[in-house]
Amino acid sequence: MSAAPRLTALLAALLAAGCDADRPASTAHGPAAAASSPPSRSADATASPPPDADRSYAYPAAERVVAIGDVHGDLAATRAALRIAGAIDGADRWIGGKLVLVQTGDEIDRGDGEQEIVDLFDRLAVEARAAGGAVYALNGNHEVMNVQLDFRYVTEGGFKDFEDVPGLDTSGPRLTPVPPPARARAAAFVPGGPYAKKLAARDVIIAVGDTVFTHGGVLPAHTRYGVARINREVRAWMEGKSPSAPAVIAAEDSPVWARLYSSEPPPSPGSPPCAALDQTLAAMSAKRMVVGHTVQRHGVTSACGDKIWRIDVGMASHYGGKPAALEIVGDTVRVLTADATKAAEAPSATDATAARPTNATNATNAAKPKK
């Protein structure tokens, strides 16, 4: 049997539900059905959420913050985006100094370089911390799906990619229903597995200074439920300490699945999506939000008067887009592209801020002062 039919047969064995790229699976294929009550969407337009009391998700403002969107298993695109950001050198070592780098999720699926990408961000987090900076990689819907053992978007190479993970236990009863070619990946990502634990160390939602970062979008209902609570519950589930995925993360409008702010044409101030965004930002004491998840075919875009930035540019080979990043310095937000900067040529960590584009007119979107 050729590679394509083998993969098709494997996915058919793994899943009883059809594939819908715009929605989560109707049931979790793996540990158990989702538990706990999700936030109600119906209250979003009528009730303003209270300020979030538990701000353990919030980090101090930084001189320079750069965000990178979905990379989907494409190691070359990941490296290109990191160099555009001024984060790494040609040997993939941290040169960002005090830079704060945020990756908004979906490092995995659709490509064959997933394990190396996850490990790269984990290593860079350690190197950045030693240099006075930070790397925050977030969980997106594809990270959640893999911990659910939902492998709809795994490539054949992606199944093989995790066969060399040290200490994998592929004999556990939870993995018995999994077809043998997928068993190593399942053992890596099942709750409590080594890569599920790596993902458990990552948040779903964070704020750096006055900017919120997440994969799909934070809605008013999520702030009522509790941003820090969402992070805690997802972490407990991925670590294997909770029997099932919390409903708030598995829901169609969860922070990793929401597309409210990413519609086309972009929502304008006063529209229902922008009104919901205003409520959320007020509750989180923030000025703007940065999301991935929904591919922007022509590069990074903004909406709602530049209060929402959509940074999934489809840079992975699966989509064919070009790597890009979003830079935030104070109240100035601008897009970084390979055409606008030679960030990888920054001479030293102490000069990392010099990696910012000096000719913003060459960027995909010129620098936009925050209103």
N, C-alpha and C positions, 0 to 999 in steps of 0.2 A: 504494500500500500504506500502511495506517495505521501510526502509530508503533509500536504493540505488535507487529504481525507483523514489521515491519522489524527490531526488536530481537531477536525470537525467531529470525529467520532468521540474523542476525549471530552470535548466540551458538551456534547450531547449527553454523555454519561454523567457529567458533573451537574448539569442543570436540567430541571424539568420545566422551567419558565423560559419564555422567549426573551430575546435580547432587545433592550430598548435603551439607547445611549442617553436618553434625556431623563430617565427615571431610575430610581433604585429598584432592585428586584422586589417583587411583591412579598416575598418571604426570604428570610435569611437562609442561605444554603450552607449550613454548617452547624455551629454550636447550638443555637436555639432561636426561637422567635424573640423579637425585641420585647423588652420589658419596660415598665414604668410609663407614666402618662406623658405624651408629647405636649408641647405648648400648642395652644389653640390659635389657628390663623384668624378666626373670625373676630377676635378682639383687637387685632392689630390696628385697625383704622379708627377705633373708638376710644381706646384707653392709652394714655401715655404711660410708659413704663417708669417706675421709680428709678432714681439713681442706683447704680450697682454698688452695693455695700462691700462685697468681697472683691477686692481688686488685685487678687493674687496673679491675675493674668496680665497685669500692666507693668511695663518696664519704663525706666526713666527716659526722657528725651535724649537723643544723641545728636552730635554735630552733623553727622551724615548717615542717612539710612538708605539702603538700596533693596528693592524687592524684585524677586524673580518669580515668574509664573510656572505653569505646568511644563515639565520636561519629559515625562512619559518614556522612561527607559532609554533615552538617547544621550549617551555619555558625551559625545562630541558636542552636541548642542548645549549640554549642561556646562561643560568647560568653557565654551565660547561665551555664554551668558555671564559666568563668574569672572571671566577676564574683562568683559565689557564693564562689569561693575567695579573693576579694580580690586577684586578680592583675592585672586590667585596669580601665581607666576606660571611660567611654562612647565614647571615641574609639579604643578597642582598644590603648591605650598601657599599658606596664607600670607598675603602682603598688604592686607587691608588696614593694618593698624587698628585704630579705634572705630572703624566702620562697623555698623550694625547691619547685618544682612538677613533678610527674611525670604524664605522660599515658601510659597503659599500652597504647597501640597501637590499631589499627583506626580510624585517622582517615579511611580511604578506603573506597570501595564503598558501595552502597545509597543514595547521595545525590548531589546535583549540585554541592556546594560544596567538593569535595575539594582542588583546587589552592589555593584561598584558605586553607583550613584548614592544609595543610602549610606554606604560606608564612608564615602567621600564627605558628605555633609556632617556625619558624626565626627570625623577626624578634624574637619575645619572648625567645628564648634569648639573643640579643645584648643586648637592653635589660636583661634581668635580670642578666646578668653585669656590666654596667656599674654596676648599682645594688647589687652585692654579693650578689645572689641567684643562682638557677639555674633553668633549664627543661630537663628531660630528657624528650623524647618518645621512646617505644620503638617497636619494630616488632612488630606483631601478625601473625596469620595472613593477614589481608587485604593487608598490605604485602608479605608474602612471595609470596602468590598473584599479585599484579600484576607483580612482577619475574619470576615464572615465565610471564608472559603468560596467566595463568588469569583470564579476565574474566567468570566466571560471575555475579558480583553487581554488575556495572557497569550503571548506568542509561544510557538514551539520552543524557541530558544529560552524564553522566560521560564518554562517548566524545567529545563535542564540547568538553568543558571543557579539554582539553589541546591543542587545535588551534592556540592562540595562543602556545604555549611558544616562546621565541626559539631559533633555531638547531637546530630539530629536523631530523634526517636521516631521512626516511621512505623512502629509496630503497635502503637497505642490503639485502643478500641475506637477512639473518635475518628481515626483515619481508615478504619476497615472499609467503609463504603467508598473511599476515594480510589479511583483507578490508579494502578501502579505508576504510570508516567507522571502523575501529578502529586504523588505522595510526598516527595521531598519538599516541594513547595508548600504543600499543606502543613507539613510538620514544622516548617519555618514560620508560617504565618498563623497557625491556629492559636487562639488565645493562650498565652503562657509560653509559646514557642519563641525561639531566639529573635526572630525578626519582628514578631508581634511585640516583644518586650522593647525592642529598639523604637518601634513606633509609639509605644506607650509612654516613652520619655518625651514625646512631642505633644504640643497642645493643638487644639482645634482653632482656638481664637486667642489672639494676643493684641495688646496695644503697646506701641512704642511712642512715648510722648503723647501727642494728640492725634495719632493715626492708628486706626484699627486695621488688623490684618486677619483675613480668614480665606477659606477656599471659595465658597459659593456666595455667602452673604449672611450677615447677622441681622435678624429681623427683630422688631419690638418684642415679639413673643419670647425670643431667646433671652433677652435681657430680663424679662419677668421671671423666666425659669431660673436664670442665673448663669452668667457666662462662666464663672469659675466652677460652678456645679457641672456644667457640660464637660469641661476639661477633666474634672475629677472622675466623672462617671465613665467617660470613654477610656481614661487611663486604667481604671480598675478592671474594665471588661477586657482590654487588650492584654493586661497582665495575667489574666486568668483568675482574677479574684471575684469576678461577678459572672453569673451564669449566662448572661445574654447581652447583646448590644442594647444600650439604652434607646428607647423609642425616639428620643429627641435627636439622635444622630442618624437613625435609620429612616426617618420620615422624609417624604418627598420635598418638604420645604425646610429641611435641616440646614445647619450652617455649611455643610459640605455639598449639599444638593441644590440649594436655592439658586434661582436665576432671576429673581425679581428685579435686581438692579442692572442686569446685563442684557436687557432686551434691545432689539433694533426696531425702529430708530431709538437712539438713546433717550431715556426719560428726561424730561425737562423739569426745572423747578416748578413746584405746585402740583405736579402729577402725583397720583397715588403712590408709585414707588418712591418718589423723592420725599413725599410726606412721611412715609415709613422710615426712610433713611434718616430724616431729620430727627424723628423720635428716638431712633436707636443711638445716633451720635450724641444727642442731649443726655440720654441715660448713661452713656459711657464717657461723658465729658471729653468728647473728641471732635475734631474738625473734619475729618475725612475717613474714608474706608478704602482699602485696597483688596481686590478679589481676583481670583483666577477663574478656572472652571469652564467658562464659555469662551470659545475661540473668537478672537477679534482678527478677522482675516487681513486687515490692513494695518495692523500694528496696535499698540496700546491706545486705548480710548478713555475718555472721561465722560461723565454725565452728571446731571443734577447740579449744575454750576460748579463743576470740578470737585464735588464732595465725594464722588465715587470714581475710582480708577480701576479699569478692567485690564489686567495685564497678561492674560493667557493669549499669547500671540501665535500659538500653534507651532512653536519652534522645533518640536520633535519631528523626526523624519516621517512619521506616520501622517503628519499634516502638511509638511513642506514649508512652514513659515521660517522667518529669520529670527535668530536670537535677539532679545532686547531685555532691558531692565528699566525699572522706575527709580529715580533718585529723588529723595526728599531732603532738602537742606533748609531748615527753618520753615518758612511759609512758601518756599519756592519748590515746585514739583516739576520735574522734567523727565523726558524719555531718553534713555541711553541706547544707542545702536552701534554696531561695528563701524558704520560710516561716520559717526559723530565723535568717536573717541578711540584712542589707542591705550585703553586703561591698563592692559597687561604690561605696558612698557613703563609703568610707574617705577621710578628709580629706587625707592625704598619705602618701608612701612611708614616712616615718619612723613613721607611726602604723599601718602595715599590720597589725600584730598585733591592733589594735583591731577588725579586720574579723571576728575569730572570733566565733561565736555566744556571747552572754552568757547566753542562756536555753536550755540544752541540752535541757530538757524539750520544747521545740518542735521539736527535730530529729527526723528519721525514726527514728533510734536515739539514745538519750541517750548522753552521754559515758560510756565504760566504762573505768575504771582498769585498767591492764594487770596481770594477776596474775603 
